[in-house]
């Protein structure tokens, strides 16, 4: 009972209302260019338990934009669908200081700008696995039971791999306008998704090869996972709470 009471007090003591900038989009800016704010930005504030910033980096044009919000969860998201488009999106929430989101945004802009992702080279490696430039009719794909099915002419092969559970979430036919690879990681959800227009391209072998390409280009780790900054922050808070509990219990 005492331990539960202590946890409650620690959580209550760490929560407070912030004045967050919200519903505000700024940019596009060039890589390394500092975030630029105007006076109206600071007028768009709302009371919330945590503030957040959403940064979207385009590694072909070397530009980025920022969205300031409130009460949103942390996540990282990579999206590539051509030689001229690779987007890396980072969302970071913070609950201690409204200005921390602004400071984090500027620091993360510098760090993400340093990442020298070569979009053309990465897509050239992906293309033989996911693109059939001569596709004009329906293709065959694997379904979730690994059976071969015929897709509609407007559909491509698709798979969605659950990185946390290490199992296939969905596999089959799906409408996508372009062959695409997406990697998503948040506090509660993780996905490695592939859409490809080659027959039978949504198998485990293709997934493994694409994971290797992403890891070799330092987009992900060897397991295809991204590390969301917010997740690490939450883990640190939980660890701090348990360390505090351990010390108090030991003392008594």
MOTACOR-V855218 format. One record per residue. N is the residue number from 1. RES is the residue in three letters. SS is DSSP state (~ for helix, > for strand, _ for the rest). OMEGA is omega in degrees with one decimal (none if undefined). Layout:
n=[N:N]
res=[RES:RES]
ss=[SS:SS]
omega=[OMEGA:OMEGA]
This chain:
n=[1:2:3:4:5:6:7:8:9:10:11:12:13:14:15:16:17:18:19:20:21:22:23:24:25:26:27:28:29:30:31:32:33:34:35:36:37:38:39:40:41:42:43:44:45:46:47:48:49:50:51:52:53:54:55:56:57:58:59:60:61:62:63:64:65:66:67:68:69:70:71:72:73:74:75:76:77:78:79:80:81:82:83:84:85:86:87:88:89:90:91:92:93:94:95:96:97:98:99:100:101:102:103:104:105:106:107:108:109:110:111:112:113:114:115:116:117:118:119:120:121:122:123:124:125:126:127:128:129:130:131:132:133:134:135:136:137:138:139:140:141:142:143:144:145:146:147:148:149:150:151:152:153:154:155:156:157:158:159:160:161:162:163:164:165:166:167:168:169:170:171:172:173:174:175:176:177:178:179:180:181:182:183:184:185:186:187:188:189:190:191:192:193:194:195:196:197:198:199:200:201:202:203:204:205:206:207:208:209:210:211:212:213:214:215:216:217:218:219:220:221:222:223:224:225:226:227:228:229:230:231:232:233:234:235:236:237:238:239:240:241:242:243:244:245:246:247:248:249:250:251:252]
res=[UNK:UNK:UNK:UNK:UNK:UNK:UNK:UNK:UNK:UNK:UNK:UNK:UNK:UNK:UNK:UNK:UNK:UNK:UNK:UNK:UNK:UNK:UNK:UNK:UNK:UNK:UNK:UNK:UNK:UNK:UNK:UNK:UNK:UNK:UNK:UNK:UNK:UNK:UNK:UNK:UNK:UNK:UNK:UNK:UNK:UNK:UNK:UNK:UNK:UNK:UNK:UNK:UNK:UNK:UNK:UNK:UNK:UNK:UNK:UNK:UNK:UNK:UNK:UNK:UNK:UNK:UNK:UNK:UNK:UNK:UNK:UNK:UNK:UNK:UNK:UNK:UNK:UNK:UNK:UNK:UNK:UNK:UNK:UNK:UNK:UNK:UNK:UNK:UNK:UNK:UNK:UNK:UNK:UNK:UNK:UNK:UNK:UNK:UNK:UNK:UNK:UNK:UNK:UNK:UNK:UNK:UNK:UNK:UNK:UNK:UNK:UNK:UNK:UNK:UNK:UNK:UNK:UNK:UNK:UNK:UNK:UNK:UNK:UNK:UNK:UNK:UNK:UNK:UNK:UNK:UNK:UNK:UNK:UNK:UNK:UNK:UNK:UNK:UNK:UNK:UNK:UNK:UNK:UNK:UNK:UNK:UNK:UNK:UNK:UNK:UNK:UNK:UNK:UNK:UNK:UNK:UNK:UNK:UNK:UNK:UNK:UNK:UNK:UNK:UNK:UNK:UNK:UNK:UNK:UNK:UNK:UNK:UNK:UNK:UNK:UNK:UNK:UNK:UNK:UNK:UNK:UNK:UNK:UNK:UNK:UNK:UNK:UNK:UNK:UNK:UNK:UNK:UNK:UNK:UNK:UNK:UNK:UNK:UNK:UNK:UNK:UNK:UNK:UNK:UNK:UNK:UNK:UNK:UNK:UNK:UNK:UNK:UNK:UNK:UNK:UNK:UNK:UNK:UNK:UNK:UNK:UNK:UNK:UNK:UNK:UNK:UNK:UNK:UNK:UNK:UNK:UNK:UNK:UNK:UNK:UNK:UNK:UNK:UNK:UNK:UNK:UNK:UNK:UNK:UNK:UNK:UNK:UNK:UNK:UNK:UNK:UNK]
ss=[_:~:~:~:~:~:~:~:~:~:~:~:~:~:_:_:_:>:>:>:>:_:_:>:>:>:>:>:>:>:_:_:_:_:_:_:_:_:~:~:~:~:~:_:>:>:>:>:_:_:>:>:>:>:>:>:>:>:_:_:_:_:>:>:>:>:>:>:>:>:_:_:_:_:>:>:>:>:>:>:>:>:_:_:>:>:>:>:>:>:>:>:>:>:_:_:_:~:~:~:~:~:~:~:~:~:~:~:~:~:~:~:~:_:_:_:_:_:~:~:~:~:~:~:~:~:~:~:~:~:_:_:_:_:_:_:_:_:_:>:>:>:_:_:_:_:_:>:>:>:_:_:_:_:_:>:>:>:>:>:>:>:_:_:_:_:>:>:>:>:>:>:>:>:_:_:_:_:_:>:>:>:>:>:>:>:_:_:_:>:>:>:>:>:>:>:_:_:_:_:_:_:_:~:~:~:~:~:~:~:~:~:~:~:~:~:_:_:_:_:_:_:_:_:_:_:_:_:~:~:~:~:~:~:~:~:~:~:~:~:~:~:~:~:~:~:~:~:~:~:~:_]
omega=[-179.7:-179.6:178.9:178.6:-179.7:177.9:-179.8:-179.4:179.0:-179.7:179.2:-178.6:-177.1:-177.9:176.6:-177.2:178.6:172.4:-172.4:166.9:-174.9:179.9:-175.3:176.9:176.7:-177.4:25.7:174.2:173.1:175.6:-179.5:178.1:-178.2:172.8:-178.8:-177.6:171.7:-175.3:-177.9:179.2:-176.1:176.6:-177.5:-177.1:179.6:177.7:-178.9:-179.4:175.7:177.6:178.5:175.2:-178.7:-177.8:-179.9:-176.4:176.0:-172.6:172.3:179.5:-177.2:176.7:177.4:174.3:-177.8:174.8:177.9:-176.1:177.4:175.2:175.6:-177.1:178.2:174.2:171.6:-174.6:176.5:-178.2:176.9:-179.8:176.7:176.3:-175.0:177.5:169.3:-179.0:174.6:-175.7:-178.7:175.0:-175.9:174.9:177.7:-171.8:-176.9:-174.2:-177.7:-178.3:-178.5:178.7:179.0:179.3:179.2:-177.8:-177.9:178.3:-178.6:175.9:-179.5:-178.0:-179.0:177.6:179.1:-177.2:-173.6:177.8:177.5:-172.8:-178.4:-179.6:-179.6:-178.3:176.5:177.5:-179.5:-170.0:-179.4:-177.8:-171.1:-172.2:167.9:-173.3:-178.5:-179.2:178.5:-177.9:-179.7:-179.9:176.5:-179.9:172.6:171.7:-173.8:178.6:-178.2:172.7:-179.4:179.9:178.2:-179.5:173.7:-178.4:-178.7:-176.0:174.8:175.4:-176.3:169.2:177.3:-175.4:179.0:-175.5:-178.4:-178.2:-178.4:177.2:-179.4:177.8:175.8:175.0:179.9:180.0:-179.1:177.7:171.5:-179.2:-179.2:170.6:-169.4:169.9:-179.0:175.4:-174.5:177.7:177.2:-179.7:-173.2:-172.4:179.4:-174.8:168.7:-172.0:-179.2:170.3:-174.4:-176.1:171.4:178.8:175.4:-178.7:-178.4:179.1:-177.8:-179.6:178.4:177.9:-179.4:-179.9:-179.5:174.7:179.0:178.1:179.6:-179.9:-180.0:178.8:174.3:172.0:179.2:172.1:-175.4:179.9:179.8:-175.6:170.6:179.2:179.9:-177.6:-178.6:179.0:179.5:179.5:179.9:179.3:179.7:179.1:179.2:179.2:179.6:179.5:-177.6:175.0:179.0:179.3:-177.9:-179.4:-178.6:-180.0:179.6:-178.3:-178.2:none]
